[in-house]
Amino acid sequence: MSKQTNPEDRNSRRSPAGRSGHDAGVAGDTSHNGAPECRAGSRPDPSRYTQSKKRVISVLRGRGPQTKMNLARLCGLGWATVVKAVQQLSADGVVHVLGTVLDESGDLRSASELYGLRTDGPLALGIDVEYRTTRIVLTNLAGEVLDQKSTLTPRETEREGLFEFFRALIEGFLQQSSSDRTQLAGIGIGIPGIGFPLPSRRASARIARELQADLERVFETSVRIGTNTHSYAVFEKWSSVTFQSGNFIFVSIRTGLGTGIFLDGELYTGMNGLAGEIGHMRLAGNDVPCRCGGHGCVETVVNQHSLLHQYRTHVAPNEDHVGSGGPATDPTVAAQLAELFTRAKRGNPAAGRVVADAGAHLGRALANSIIVLDLTNVLISGHFGPDGDALIPPVRDSIRRYVLPDVEADLRYMPFDPDGHTLGAALQVLKDFFVDIPTVHPQVGAPQ
């Protein structure tokens, strides 16, 4: 089975709490004439939150503002439990009253208060480090981008230099955003899985742990450092409805090839943070040097720069290609990558061969993961435009050649959300406020 999730739906799914119209009728005036509720003196601590409170927060993030009656139904909780959770979350400054909604009768006496997540806290910083560019955002539990900034990534490989880079970036950004630091729940940082700041993944992991401790000491808040791909996988888990299951493999094709693995609703990173590095499986007959120090890795033939080079060389050799092989966020590069997949989907033989070769290599690597993990939900993302699902058929065909005959993978393609890596980095912190909600049946007779 293969399916492309409609990219036009992504923004409406990503931050429903920021929309104004929801399940019930008309929202009334803002709560208490715009006066803020009393907020706690310290930032909310998710470690002391019950599962009930986390269910309320998760529903408000995923479904937008709700009445208490709807929260009881969607959370699968009793009325008294929801009332208590909402009261305590309001006191903590996590949720607030947005207004009132009327039932179908329109009787003001039956109006219900509408609750939503506050937009001014808890907050988190998300930092996405690519080899050339670093981007930082300020976001909240609703997934809204409140502020953002981009800068060049340093070539520094020593811990001291990297610490100073992150310290100055974070300090300057916090001053720029004028945010309430008491509402900062933490800082999440996504870095390349292999090759940053050192070719050795283990050495880079050691530096990351030391940086994490140094930054926590300076900013007095939680700091979590992981790979860019793991960040985006977390973004998909909590900001998308691609897979309702908590078990899936996320594949990222950017400068390199990375994978995030979700098992039973949790990101699995392995003993050394190396789980999912399928890009560094070796291909027979391929001796191309890889940035990891090895040769013949899948990543050397399945990455956006390789695809771009093949497009310019084999698909459109006589066209005037403006721009270099820069990041795919560059409009020219992104347009050329998208054109490669559009031509492949429309039957261009040269484009079809390029996409088919990449899909065959990727499918073989994924087949190994599917066999070992018994995970058949696979989401592939890249800067390949709306026709990037042209990659799905060759990946599926390759998987079928290497897995058991009765195993069928559910493959999906989704273009990268432009904010996904940075919001995912922030979600490495904010995810502690969320919890998976079991499938529930509507409750009958719950009061409003």
C-alpha positions in Angstrom: 0.0 0.0 0.0 1.3 3.5 -0.8 -0.2 6.8 -0.1 0.8 10.5 -0.3 -0.5 12.7 2.5 -1.9 15.9 1.1 0.7 18.6 1.8 -2.0 21.3 1.8 -3.5 19.7 5.0 -0.2 20.0 6.9 -0.5 23.6 8.2 -4.1 23.1 9.3 -3.1 20.0 11.3 0.1 21.4 12.7 -1.3 24.1 15.0 -5.1 23.7 15.4 -4.9 25.5 18.7 -4.1 28.7 16.9 -7.3 28.6 14.8 -10.4 30.5 15.8 -13.3 28.2 14.7 -13.8 24.8 16.2 -16.2 22.1 17.1 -18.9 24.2 18.7 -20.7 27.4 17.6 -19.6 30.9 18.1 -16.9 31.9 20.5 -17.8 34.8 22.7 -15.6 37.6 23.9 -12.1 36.9 25.2 -11.8 35.6 28.8 -12.3 38.1 31.5 -12.1 41.0 29.0 -8.6 40.1 28.1 -7.2 40.1 31.7 -4.7 37.3 32.2 -5.4 34.6 34.8 -3.2 34.3 37.8 -0.1 32.4 36.8 2.2 30.3 38.9 5.5 31.8 40.1 7.6 29.1 38.5 7.6 27.5 35.1 5.2 24.5 34.8 7.0 21.2 35.4 5.6 18.3 33.3 7.2 15.7 35.6 4.6 16.4 38.2 1.7 16.4 35.8 -0.7 13.4 36.0 -1.7 11.5 32.9 -5.1 13.2 33.0 -3.5 16.7 32.7 -1.3 15.5 29.9 -4.3 14.1 28.1 -6.0 17.5 28.4 -3.0 19.3 27.0 -2.6 16.7 24.2 -6.2 17.1 23.1 -6.0 20.9 23.1 -2.8 20.8 21.0 -4.2 18.2 18.5 -7.8 19.3 18.4 -7.8 22.9 19.3 -10.0 24.7 21.9 -12.7 22.6 23.6 -15.4 22.8 26.2 -15.0 20.6 29.3 -17.7 18.3 28.0 -15.7 17.7 24.8 -12.5 17.3 26.8 -14.1 14.6 28.9 -15.2 12.8 25.7 -12.0 13.2 23.8 -9.7 12.4 26.7 -11.7 9.4 27.8 -11.9 10.9 31.3 -14.7 11.4 33.9 -16.3 14.8 34.3 -14.8 15.4 37.8 -11.3 14.5 36.6 -11.5 16.9 33.7 -12.8 19.7 35.8 -10.0 19.3 38.3 -7.3 19.0 35.6 -8.5 22.1 33.8 -8.6 24.1 37.1 -5.1 23.1 38.0 -3.7 23.7 34.4 -5.4 27.1 34.5 -3.7 27.9 37.8 -0.4 26.9 36.3 -0.9 29.2 33.3 -1.0 26.4 30.7 -4.7 26.7 29.6 -7.1 29.6 29.8 -10.7 30.5 28.8 -11.0 31.8 25.3 -14.7 32.7 25.5 -18.0 30.9 25.4 -20.0 28.7 23.0 -23.7 28.2 22.7 -25.5 24.9 22.0 -27.9 24.5 19.1 -30.7 26.2 21.0 -28.7 29.5 21.3 -29.9 29.9 24.8 -27.3 32.0 26.7 -28.1 30.0 29.9 -26.6 26.9 28.2 -23.3 28.6 27.2 -20.1 26.6 27.9 -16.7 28.0 28.5 -14.1 27.3 25.7 -10.6 26.4 26.9 -7.4 26.6 24.9 -3.7 26.5 25.4 -2.0 29.7 26.3 0.3 31.1 23.6 2.8 32.8 26.0 3.9 29.7 27.9 5.2 27.2 28.4 7.8 28.0 25.7 10.7 26.2 24.2 13.5 27.0 21.8 14.2 24.7 18.9 17.5 24.8 17.0 18.2 23.0 13.7 21.9 22.8 12.8 22.7 21.9 9.2 26.2 21.9 7.7 25.7 25.4 6.3 22.8 27.0 8.1 21.5 27.0 11.6 17.9 28.1 12.4 16.3 28.8 15.8 12.7 29.3 16.7 10.6 30.1 19.7 7.4 28.1 20.0 4.7 27.1 22.5 2.6 24.0 23.3 0.3 24.9 20.5 3.1 24.5 18.0 3.1 28.2 16.9 6.3 29.8 15.7 6.5 33.0 17.8 9.9 34.2 16.5 12.7 32.8 14.4 16.2 33.6 13.1 18.8 32.0 10.8 22.6 32.2 10.8 25.6 30.5 9.3 26.8 27.3 11.0 30.4 27.6 12.2 33.1 25.3 11.0 34.2 25.0 14.6 35.0 21.4 15.8 36.2 22.1 19.4 33.7 22.0 22.2 34.6 25.5 23.5 34.0 27.1 20.2 30.7 25.4 19.7 29.6 26.3 23.2 30.3 29.9 22.6 28.4 29.7 19.3 25.3 28.3 20.9 25.5 30.5 24.0 25.7 33.7 21.9 22.9 32.5 19.5 20.5 31.6 22.3 21.3 34.7 24.4 20.9 37.0 21.5 17.7 35.4 20.3 16.1 35.5 23.8 16.9 39.2 23.9 15.5 39.7 20.4 12.2 37.9 21.2 11.7 39.6 24.5 10.1 36.4 25.8 9.4 35.6 29.5 12.3 33.4 30.5 10.4 32.0 33.4 8.1 30.3 30.9 11.1 28.7 29.0 10.6 24.9 29.5 13.8 24.1 27.7 16.0 24.1 24.6 16.1 21.4 22.0 18.9 21.2 19.5 19.0 19.0 16.4 22.5 18.3 14.8 23.5 16.1 11.8 23.7 12.5 12.8 27.1 11.9 11.3 29.9 14.4 10.7 29.1 17.2 13.0 31.1 18.4 14.7 33.4 15.5 14.1 33.3 12.6 11.6 33.1 10.1 14.4 29.5 9.7 15.7 30.7 8.6 19.1 33.0 11.5 19.4 30.3 13.9 18.3 27.9 12.3 20.8 30.4 12.9 23.6 30.7 16.6 22.6 26.9 16.9 22.5 26.6 15.5 26.0 29.2 18.0 27.3 27.5 20.9 25.4 24.2 19.9 26.9 25.5 20.1 30.4 27.3 23.4 29.8 24.2 25.0 28.3 21.9 23.7 31.1 24.3 25.3 33.6 24.3 28.7 31.8 20.6 29.0 31.0 19.3 27.1 34.0 16.8 25.1 32.0 16.5 21.6 30.3 18.6 21.2 27.2 18.3 18.2 24.9 20.5 17.5 21.9 19.7 14.9 19.3 19.9 14.4 15.6 18.0 16.5 13.1 16.2 13.4 11.9 15.1 12.4 15.4 13.8 16.0 15.8 11.7 15.7 12.7 10.4 12.3 13.7 9.2 13.8 17.0 7.6 16.6 15.0 5.7 14.0 12.9 4.7 12.1 16.0 3.1 15.1 17.7 2.1 17.4 14.8 0.8 15.2 12.1 -1.8 12.5 11.6 0.1 10.6 9.0 0.1 7.5 11.2 -2.3 7.1 14.1 -0.1 4.2 15.4 2.8 5.0 17.7 5.0 2.6 15.6 6.6 3.9 12.4 9.9 4.6 10.7 10.6 8.1 9.5 13.1 8.6 6.7 14.7 11.9 6.0 16.5 12.7 2.7 18.4 16.0 3.0 22.1 16.5 2.9 22.3 12.9 4.2 19.9 10.0 4.8 18.6 9.6 8.3 15.9 7.6 10.1 13.8 8.1 13.2 12.2 5.0 14.8 9.1 5.2 16.9 8.3 2.1 19.0 5.2 2.0 21.2 4.9 5.7 21.0 8.5 6.5 22.0 11.5 7.5 19.9 14.1 4.7 20.0 17.7 5.9 19.7 19.6 2.9 20.9 22.5 2.5 23.3 24.7 5.1 21.6 22.1 7.3 19.8 22.9 5.5 16.5 19.6 3.7 16.0 18.2 4.2 12.5 21.4 5.2 10.7 20.4 3.2 7.6 22.3 5.8 5.5 25.5 4.1 6.6 24.7 0.6 5.6 27.1 -0.5 2.9 26.2 -1.1 -0.7 27.9 -3.9 -2.7 29.8 -2.4 -5.7 29.8 1.1 -4.3 33.2 2.5 -3.2 32.2 6.2 -2.9 33.8 7.8 0.2 31.3 8.9 2.8 31.6 11.7 5.4 31.4 9.1 8.1 34.9 7.9 7.1 33.7 4.7 5.4 33.0 3.9 1.7 30.0 2.7 -0.2 27.3 3.9 2.3 23.7 4.2 1.0 23.8 7.9 1.9 26.4 8.5 -0.8 23.8 7.7 -3.5 20.6 8.7 -1.8 20.8 12.3 -0.8 19.5 15.6 -2.2 22.9 16.7 -3.6 23.4 13.4 -5.5 19.8 13.7 -6.9 20.4 17.3 -7.9 23.7 16.4 -9.6 22.1 13.6 -11.6 19.2 15.8 -12.6 21.5 18.4 -14.0 23.8 15.8 -15.6 21.4 13.2 -17.0 17.9 14.8 -17.1 18.4 18.4 -18.0 22.1 18.7 -19.2 21.4 21.5 -21.7 19.4 23.7 -19.3 20.9 26.8 -17.6 21.0 25.8 -14.0 21.2 28.9 -11.8 22.7 28.4 -8.3 25.0 25.9 -6.8 24.4 22.7 -5.0 23.3 24.6 -1.9 20.7 23.7 0.6 17.4 22.5 -0.7 15.7 25.4 1.1 17.3 27.6 -1.6 14.4 28.3 -4.0 16.4 27.4 -7.2 17.7 24.1 -5.8 14.3 23.2 -4.3 12.6 23.9 -7.7 15.1 21.7 -9.6 14.6 18.8 -7.1 10.9 19.1 -7.4 11.2 19.2 -11.2 13.2 15.9 -11.2 10.3 14.1 -9.5 7.6 15.8 -11.5 9.3 14.7 -14.7 9.7 11.2 -13.3 6.1 11.0 -12.5 5.1 12.2 -16.0 7.2 9.5 -17.6 10.4 11.1 -18.5 12.8 8.1 -19.0 16.0 9.8 -17.7 14.2 11.2 -14.6 12.6 7.9 -14.0 15.9 6.1 -14.0 17.4 8.5 -11.5 14.4 8.2 -9.1 14.2 4.4 -9.6 17.9 3.9 -8.7 17.6 6.0 -5.6 14.4 4.1 -4.6 16.0 0.7 -5.1 18.9 1.6 -2.8 16.7 3.1 -0.2 14.2 0.2 -0.4 17.0 -2.4 0.3 18.2 -0.5 3.4 14.6 -0.1 4.6 13.9 -3.8 4.1 16.6 -4.6 6.6 15.0 -2.3 9.2 11.5 -3.7 8.5 12.7 -7.3 9.0 14.6 -6.6 12.2 12.0 -4.2 13.8 8.8 -5.6 12.4 7.7 -2.0 11.6 5.8 -1.6 8.3 4.6 2.0 8.6 7.2 4.1 6.8 7.0 7.9 6.1 9.6 9.4 3.7 10.2 13.1 3.5 12.3 15.3 1.4 12.4 18.7 -0.4 10.9 17.0 -3.5 7.7 19.0 -4.0 4.2 17.5 -4.4 5.4 14.8 -6.8 8.0 13.4 -4.5 5.7 10.3 -4.1 7.2 9.2 -7.4 9.9 7.7 -5.1 7.3 5.3 -3.5 6.9 2.7 -6.2 10.6 1.8 -6.6 11.1 1.8 -2.8 8.1 -0.5 -2.5 9.3 -2.8 -5.2 12.8 -3.0 -3.7 11.4 -3.8 -0.2 9.2 -6.6 -1.6 12.4 -8.3 -3.0 14.1 -8.5 0.4 11.3 -9.0 3.0 9.2 -12.1 3.7 6.5 -12.7 1.0 3.5 -11.9 3.2 5.0 -8.6 4.6 3.5 -5.4 3.0 4.8 -2.0 4.0 2.5 1.0 4.3 4.6 3.7 2.5 3.8 7.4 2.6 5.5 10.5 1.2 5.2 14.0 2.7 7.3 17.1 1.7 9.2 18.6 4.6 7.3 21.1 6.6 9.5 24.2 6.5 9.3 24.5 10.3 9.4 20.8 11.0 13.1 20.4 12.1 13.1 23.4 14.4 9.7 22.7 15.9 10.8 19.1 16.3 13.9 20.1 18.2 11.7 22.2 20.5 9.3 19.2 20.9 12.2 17.1 22.3 11.5 19.2 25.4 7.8 20.0 25.0 6.8 16.3 24.3 7.0 15.7 28.1 3.7 17.6 28.3 2.0 15.2 26.0 0.7 11.6 26.2 -0.9 9.2 23.7 -4.6 8.9 24.3 -6.2 5.5 23.9 -9.2 5.1 21.6 -12.2 6.1 23.7 -15.9 5.8 23.2 -18.2 8.8 23.6 -19.6 9.2 27.1 -23.3 9.6 27.5 -24.9 12.1 29.9 -21.8 14.1 30.8 -22.8 17.6 32.0 -21.5 20.8 30.3 
